[in-house]
Amino acid sequence: MTGRVKVVVPTTEGPSTVLRVTSEDRSLRSVVCLGRSTTVLPVSPAYDAFVRKPSGVVERAVGHPAFRVDVSAPIDDGQSWQLGLYVAHRLQAVGRLVEDDGPADLVLWATGAVDGDLAVRPVEAIAEKLRRSAALIDGAGDRLLVVVPAGQADALGGLPEQVSTMAVDTVAALLRHLGVERPAAQRRWLPWSGAALGLAAAALAAALVLRPEPAGIAPGVASKPPPEVSASAPAAGPAAGFDPAALTLSVLELRPAEGEPCGGHERPVAVDPGQETPPGVCAVVARVSNDGPAAGFIWLVVLAEGTFREYAGNTRMVEAAVGALAPGDAAEARVTAPGWMRRPVVFRILLVAGPREAEQASRALAAIDTLSTGDLDRLAGQFLELGLEVRSLRHRVQPRP
């Protein structure tokens, strides 16, 4: 089908319509807000994890890691909102999501949990959600499509005949029905181009020497232990021609143009992670390029060390880039330097690489937001046991003037 679609997320308190999906700066956490107000709903941390890689699935589909979603009524905790919001993102990406009070060709009422493989999982209280949506169901008539997880179709028995229904076990089945195609560009990392590439290349050629961890920087306080990585199922054998030594890891600081604040034109400056640099850093960027003849798979993590990460509000202090890296391609992860800090901040960069994806590594790093420096140290040792390439750097950034 074609046409514009209004998405409704049902709750046990009543239906909540998706009013807007807005792209935000990639350094921010995704949030769900009530009715275009400044009220951030408690479901927002779970929504942020649902959006952003490596745990999330929205960024994987639409190529952007941070959004604000406005809804007409509160959405509680749980996971039943995931199907509706995922489809809202996919519709918005192709220009078919009805926003605010615009006219709709179809009203989509969808409930279901969505896992990392985009399978739709069962949820609770469907009958109550339908009862609370009675007025919407009567008003939408034959424009309404009600979607529930496969195996829970019995809950649809009492709906009016003119209402269309579906019971799905995958998100793909619903997207096919809606005629939604995947956006052409999905990769978050691309080689830098134009002036930025020239500046970065010149800086790297001038003075880039990567070192191991500089002495004297103590690891952060460990949180709960990370998930163990089993060494019983090592990563698959090397792909023909792949050589981890062909990966070049570099660290760059983004600095504002003279007389300008951060957030405007920012120039990349390659740095030696073992050397102190002047104040005035807007962000730290870790970049890995594949200079070899064969593709590999990389996990690139940048995080700001220290317990202050827990109090950084909506600014993300950790970033990851995960995926296949083709010959001649590059990936990067960027973390904004906190402008409100009045003491130096140490950024940790971890690169893990192999010939292809190792599910153990992806699972272990899925909770990157909660991992401490000690957790990463333990995981790095386990990744080495799997036969993966591991590189670790630290870079100290002085507070902004």
Disulfide bonds with the S-S distance in Angstrom:
Cys262-Cys282 2.01
